[in-house]
């Protein structure tokens, strides 16, 4: 039941409804149905979801060196499109990935790094 209230509140906020009206309506509905004991946890849930979306609104692209952004431009564009993260991204350099890219956005990670490929190869050989 709590999740239904959270989802409905988020949908109202995302539709552009005035937030003050959304929360007044939520409180009135919950009072009418006798669910006021859930009000605080519903508010915490809404805040948690909104904060998560705010933090992950811009995708992050991790590369081994700055030049790799241009080198893997097509891979980055395709990955951003597949996870519906838009075209804007911030870049971080992590030399430990050796090469390739890691794209993080919309609570999804697309890992095309050499480090991961080599680690998986090592694990599969070591199992045999």
HELIX and SHEET records of a PDB file:
HELIX    1   1 UNK A    2  UNK A   14  1                                  13    
HELIX    2   2 UNK A   19  UNK A   33  1                                  15    
HELIX    3   3 UNK A   36  UNK A   38  5                                   3    
HELIX    4   4 UNK A   39  UNK A   55  1                                  17    
HELIX    5   5 UNK A   68  UNK A   71  1                                   4    
HELIX    6   6 UNK A   73  UNK A   82  1                                  10    
HELIX    7   7 UNK A   95  UNK A   97  5                                   3    
HELIX    8   8 UNK A  114  UNK A  127  1                                  14    
SHEET    1   A 4 UNK A  89  UNK A  93  0                                        
SHEET    2   A 4 UNK A  59  UNK A  63  1                                        
SHEET    3   A 4 UNK A 100  UNK A 105 -1                                        
SHEET    4   A 4 UNK A 108  UNK A 113 -1                                        
END                                                                             
